[in-house]
């Protein structure tokens, strides 16, 4: 297939879009179209075998918010129409509402099916998303929770396909280097440090966990820890609860170092109030490390409670502590959850599996 992807190649979804494109490029031709937001970007770059990234020179060459990009979308659409008249794709996959508007403009009169991924429903652009969702040949959701949000938005149920967010099972796997650690049981949190991301809940839970350490990776760069407001709040909370000596804040950790940090943990704890992708839990599962995760969003799909991980409502430190005690002091349970989680991550969430499911959606849209 000749697949056109319309998306920003910056921001949270960059890695997923590029990873899926590389996997699709093994058997198909993929072109990613993205507005140029860096003056050093080349007009066309071969990202991987079968995958080309084309930058569209419209608007200022800098990163813009979606609302700031909106005035340029007609020009992006005109560029896409000219390109697609020269090189007609078989299917178009638009990401976010901005990508959707540009793709619809570029595809008019071509008769090419357009599929749409929103990643998350944006409450400030509901009318635009509703119109795009109803017009698209298929709307691709990452989880059952997202399906419910799309149905509430007004997207027809039979127009929605679920393709989960994937994980790099080559990088995140059971075997590999392990970060150094001491003799204490270890919990690891990876991600932002704001209250809604759950780090504060884990610090509170630590009060009831005896001789257990918590390693937190995320937030600012290590050299900026002292100036960060979320870091100060987290440290103040740890001091107040008397657990500061068992909490280590690493700051932002390189992606290449995350697998070995996860493999050093007895359990990874991921307790956000919302989990659009659930990627931290998936990465820990792929590493064979048991997971305690909030019972929200994508976690409800990826984690089978008591089988591939443990689920707990968000903002429940006492309940989190109880589950962590059961897990940390039961090596048989940790081993069982670790193996089952790794198997589920490989079989259901690898990039290969995700790309296969996307191709089925594309083929159905074409049909």
DAPE-V309466 format. One record per helix or strand of 3 or more residues. SS is the DSSP state (hx for helix, st for strand). FROM is the first residue (numbers start at 1). LEN is the number of residues. If there is no record, write none. Layout:
ss->SS from->FROM len->LEN
ss->SS from->FROM len->LEN
//
This chain:
ss->st from->2 len->5
ss->hx from->14 len->11
ss->st from->29 len->7
ss->st from->44 len->5
ss->st from->51 len->6
ss->hx from->66 len->21
ss->st from->91 len->5
ss->hx from->96 len->12
ss->st from->113 len->5
ss->hx from->123 len->13
ss->st from->138 len->4
ss->hx from->144 len->10
ss->hx from->157 len->3
ss->st from->160 len->3
ss->st from->185 len->6
ss->hx from->195 len->3
ss->hx from->199 len->8
ss->st from->212 len->6
ss->hx from->222 len->6
ss->hx from->229 len->13
ss->hx from->244 len->3
ss->st from->247 len->5
ss->hx from->255 len->9
ss->st from->267 len->4
ss->hx from->279 len->8
ss->st from->291 len->4
ss->hx from->299 len->4
ss->st from->309 len->4
ss->hx from->317 len->12
ss->hx from->331 len->19
ss->hx from->351 len->16
//
